[in-house]
Amino acid sequence: MADIDSAKQALLVQFGKALNSNDVVRGNAFVTDDFIWIYYEGPDRPEGRIIRGFKAACEAVVERANRLKTPIVFSESTEYASDDKIFSTYRVSGEFIDTGPFDVRAIDIYSFRSDKVCSKDTYWKIITG
């Protein structure tokens, strides 16, 4: 794997801040007009759930936050680069009101086009006791 491009890495930091703070206006500056988030759960087979646009992505983060009984904790984060993609691996744990505690290993695959994020593809591997 190649070293991570510092401009792409900086873009992802800004993207993440905007996404997690529900800042649609700011976030739209970092994504393409046809940005999609292939979410880790949902009814669309086999993708999970395809979220179109940065505004809808922010709404999904708010929706997920509203389901939380305990805050999400992110740890063990590492990033890898390959051509037009950055792979971010991490561990995430917390507890949802409706489905209970979770502890997962996850990967986000970010794709870029024209110096912007064009997709985020998220996978969760559930860890069981």
N, C-alpha and C positions, 0 to 999 in steps of 0.2 A: 504494500500500500504506500502511496505517496504521502509526503508531509502535507499537513492541512494548510491550504491557502489562507493567509492571515486576513485577507479581505472577506473571504467567505465565512471564516470563523467570527469575525466582527459582525458581519451581517446576521449570522445566527444568534448572536448574543442580543442584538437589537430586536430581532424577530421574536425571540423568546420573551423578552421584557414586554413588548407590545401585546403579545398573545396572552400572557399571564396577568396583565393589568387591564385587559379588555379595552385597549387603545386602538380602535379600528382605524382611525385616521392615520396615526403614526405607522401602524402595521401595514397598511396598504402601500406604503412607500417601499416596503421590503419584499413584496410578492408580485408575481405576474398577475395580469387581469384574470387569467384562467386558473389561478391557484386552487389546488385541491388538497384535502387532508384525508387520507385513507385511514380511518379510525380503527382502533383495535377491537371494537365490539359494535354490533348492530345487525340489522336484518339483510344487508346486501351480501349475497353469497357470490364468490368466496371472500370478497373484500372486507366485510364487516359493515362499515358505513362510509359512504363517500360524502364528504362535506365539501361544498363548493363555495369558494370565496373566503376572504379573511374575516369578514363580519360573522359569517356562519361558524367559522372556527372559534372565534371568541365566544360565541353563544354556546358552543359545545363545552368549552372550558368552564363557563359559568354554570351550565347544567350539571357538569361533573362535580363542581364545588358544592352545589346545592344538595347533592346526594351524600356528601361526606359527613361522617360522624366524628372522625378524627382527621387532622390535617394529613395531607400526603407528605411523605418524606422521601426525597430523592437521594441516592448515594451511589457509590461505585461507578461514577461516570467516566467514560473514555470515548474519544472520538477518533475516527479513522477516515481517510480520504481515498477516493478512487475516481478518477476522471471528473465527471460532472456531479458527483455525489459525495455526501458526507454521511457516514454511519456513526450514530451516537448510541452507545450501549450504556445501560444503567440499571439500577435496581430501584424499585418504587414500592412503598408499603403505606398502608393506611387502613381505614375502615369506612365502608359505605353503609348508610342507614338501611338500605333495602337488601343488600346481599352479604353484608358482614365484612370481616377483615380480609385484606388481600396482601400478598407479598409476591411480587413478580420480578422477573428479569425482563427487560424490555430493550427494544431497538427501534430507533427512528432512522429512517432513510430519507435524507433530504436531497432533492434534485434541484438543480439550478439551470436557469436560462436567462441570458441577457443580464447577468449580475444580480439576479433576483431569485428568490425561492419560488419554484413552480409547483413543488409537491412535498408533502410530508407523509410518509407511510409508516404507521406505527404498529408494532407487534408486541404482545405481552405473552410471556411464558409463566403460567401460574405455578408457584412453588407450594407444595402441600406437605404437611407434617407427617 
